[in-house]
Amino acid sequence: MTIYHKSSGFTLLELVVAMTIVSLVVLTLYQAFSIGVRVWDSDDRQTEKAVRLEAALRLIQDDISRAVSYDINWSEGSTLLFAGGPDSIFYVTRNGTGAIGGAGSALFFSVLYLDSCQESDGRCLFIFKSPRPGKEFVEAVDSFRRGTEFEREHYQPGSYFAEKSVKVLDRIEDWNISYSPEEFQPFAGLELELPDQRLHERGRLADEDWVQDDLPGRVRIAFKHEDLEYEKHVPVGQHK
């Protein structure tokens, strides 16, 4: 009597089908993982941008709100170390954040200005801070104050400032600083939260340039960053 044994292995067709299914499953899992990684990276980048923007706005607000009136006597006479135009502002502040050196100093002599930067589109915001009012700083403030409105609007910092400045924010468009002698009073009970993100009106404050003999009451800063528009009104010398 002949006995037939049933084969317990897989046929070639079954192996091909099984391998195809496994490949499809692996491919699906890989695509899902890749999408997850891209979404994660995108969220991280957006979070990093938001944190950097908020830090920049906080630095600007803290600097200006803690600005002090500081007159200096030098060979050309007495000069108030505060002067502002639409792209730049010279001031003396109690806030040391952003300074390269001089930790623990009481005052910092600062310039906040917009300039071109090669590594990104648009323009970049830079800040210079020194614990001492060097000759170059005093001469720059005096020259800025004596300059025409056109010169203040198109001010370009010299190498002395550029070499010792820190980049605060990049990809800036439609930047404008304007000034007013009137103090800014936020609505009762509301804090100045950052970032203050909303479409800003195109009108500037009445005094666009500030070369008066005292500090302005407030500063308005408006700009566009990453296709979003921002506006911030900051009281000057709030903590003096």
C-alpha positions in Angstrom: 0.0 0.0 0.0 1.3 3.3 -1.0 1.3 6.1 1.7 1.3 9.8 0.5 2.8 12.4 2.9 1.2 15.9 2.7 3.8 18.7 2.3 4.0 21.1 5.3 6.1 23.8 3.5 5.1 26.9 1.5 4.8 27.1 -2.2 6.8 29.7 -4.2 3.6 31.6 -4.9 2.7 31.7 -1.2 6.2 33.0 -0.3 5.9 35.8 -3.0 2.5 36.8 -1.7 3.7 36.9 1.9 6.8 38.9 1.1 4.7 41.4 -0.9 2.3 41.9 2.1 5.2 42.3 4.5 6.8 44.9 2.2 3.6 46.8 2.0 3.3 46.8 5.8 6.9 48.0 6.2 6.4 50.7 3.6 3.3 51.9 5.2 4.9 52.1 8.7 7.9 53.9 7.2 5.8 56.5 5.5 3.8 57.0 8.7 7.0 57.4 10.7 8.4 59.9 8.2 5.3 62.0 8.3 5.4 62.0 12.1 9.1 63.1 12.1 8.4 65.9 9.6 5.4 67.1 11.7 7.5 66.9 14.8 10.3 68.9 13.2 7.9 71.5 11.9 6.3 71.9 15.3 9.8 72.3 16.9 10.7 74.9 14.3 7.5 76.9 14.9 8.0 76.7 18.6 11.6 77.8 18.3 10.5 80.8 16.1 7.7 81.8 18.6 10.1 81.6 21.5 12.8 83.7 19.7 10.2 86.3 18.7 8.8 86.5 22.2 12.3 86.9 23.7 13.1 89.6 21.2 9.9 91.6 22.0 10.5 91.1 25.7 14.1 92.4 25.3 12.8 95.5 23.5 10.1 96.2 26.0 12.3 95.8 29.0 15.0 98.0 27.5 12.8 100.9 26.6 10.6 100.7 29.7 13.7 100.9 31.8 15.3 103.7 29.8 16.7 106.6 31.8 17.3 110.3 31.0 21.1 110.6 30.8 22.9 113.9 29.8 26.6 113.8 29.2 29.0 116.8 29.1 31.8 116.5 26.5 33.9 118.7 24.2 30.8 119.6 22.0 28.7 120.5 25.0 25.9 118.7 26.8 24.1 115.8 24.9 21.1 113.8 25.9 21.9 110.2 25.2 18.6 109.4 23.7 17.7 109.8 20.0 15.4 107.9 17.7 14.5 107.5 14.1 12.2 105.1 12.2 14.9 102.4 12.0 17.2 103.1 15.0 17.1 104.2 18.6 19.9 105.2 20.9 19.1 105.0 24.7 20.5 104.3 28.1 18.8 101.5 30.0 19.0 99.7 33.3 18.3 96.4 31.5 21.5 94.4 30.9 19.9 91.6 28.9 21.6 91.2 25.5 24.9 92.9 26.5 28.1 91.1 25.5 29.8 92.2 28.7 29.4 94.4 31.8 27.3 92.0 33.9 26.4 93.8 37.1 26.7 97.3 35.7 24.0 99.8 36.7 23.5 101.3 33.2 24.0 100.1 29.6 24.5 102.5 26.7 22.6 100.9 23.8 21.7 101.1 20.1 18.8 99.1 18.6 19.0 99.3 14.9 17.9 97.6 11.7 20.5 96.5 9.1 20.9 94.1 6.2 22.1 90.5 6.8 23.4 88.1 4.3 22.2 84.9 5.9 18.5 85.6 5.6 15.8 87.4 3.5 14.6 90.8 4.6 16.6 92.7 7.2 17.8 91.9 10.7 17.4 93.6 14.1 20.6 94.2 16.0 21.4 95.5 19.5 24.6 97.1 20.8 25.1 97.4 24.6 28.1 98.7 26.5 28.4 99.4 30.3 30.4 102.5 29.4 29.6 105.6 27.2 32.6 105.3 24.9 33.6 108.2 22.7 32.3 106.5 19.6 28.8 106.1 21.2 28.6 109.7 22.3 29.7 111.0 18.9 27.2 108.7 17.2 24.3 110.0 19.3 25.3 113.6 18.8 25.7 113.1 15.1 22.4 111.3 14.9 20.6 114.2 16.8 22.2 116.8 14.6 21.4 115.0 11.4 18.5 115.6 9.0 15.4 113.6 9.1 16.6 111.8 5.9 19.9 110.9 7.6 18.2 109.5 10.7 15.8 107.5 8.5 18.7 105.9 6.6 21.2 105.6 9.5 23.8 103.0 9.1 26.0 102.0 12.1 29.7 102.1 11.7 32.1 99.1 12.2 32.5 100.0 15.9 28.8 99.1 16.6 28.5 96.3 14.0 31.5 94.3 15.3 30.1 94.4 18.9 26.4 94.0 18.2 24.2 90.9 18.7 21.5 89.9 16.2 18.1 89.9 17.9 15.7 88.9 15.1 15.9 88.2 11.4 13.5 88.2 8.4 12.0 91.6 9.3 9.9 93.6 6.9 8.0 96.9 7.2 9.9 97.9 10.3 9.1 101.3 11.9 9.7 103.0 15.2 7.7 106.2 16.1 7.6 108.3 19.2 5.1 110.5 21.1 5.5 112.8 24.1 2.2 111.4 25.5 2.6 108.6 28.0 1.0 105.3 27.1 -1.5 103.9 29.5 -2.7 100.4 28.9 -6.3 99.6 29.6 -7.0 99.3 33.4 -6.4 95.8 34.7 -4.6 94.6 31.5 -1.0 93.6 31.4 1.3 94.2 28.4 1.5 90.6 27.1 4.0 89.4 24.5 4.0 88.9 21.7 1.2 91.4 20.9 0.2 90.0 17.5 -2.4 91.7 15.4 -2.7 93.8 12.3 -1.4 97.2 13.0 -2.7 100.5 11.6 -0.6 102.1 9.0 -0.5 105.5 10.8 2.5 106.3 12.9 2.6 108.4 16.1 2.6 112.1 15.6 6.3 112.5 16.2 8.1 110.0 14.0 11.6 111.1 14.9 12.6 111.9 18.5 15.5 114.3 19.0 13.9 116.3 21.8 15.6 117.3 25.1 13.8 114.7 27.2 12.6 111.2 26.9 9.4 110.5 24.9 6.4 109.2 26.8 6.0 106.2 24.6 7.5 104.3 21.6 5.5 102.5 19.0 7.2 99.6 17.2 5.5 98.0 14.2 6.9 95.3 11.9 6.2 92.2 9.9 7.9 88.9 10.6 7.2 85.5 8.9 4.2 87.1 7.1 2.6 88.2 10.4 2.3 91.8 11.5 3.1 93.0 15.0 2.6 96.2 16.9 3.8 97.2 20.4 3.4 100.4 22.3 5.9 100.7 25.1 6.1 103.3 27.9 9.5 104.9 28.1 11.2 104.9 31.5 8.4 103.1 33.2 10.5 102.0 36.1 12.6 105.2 36.6 
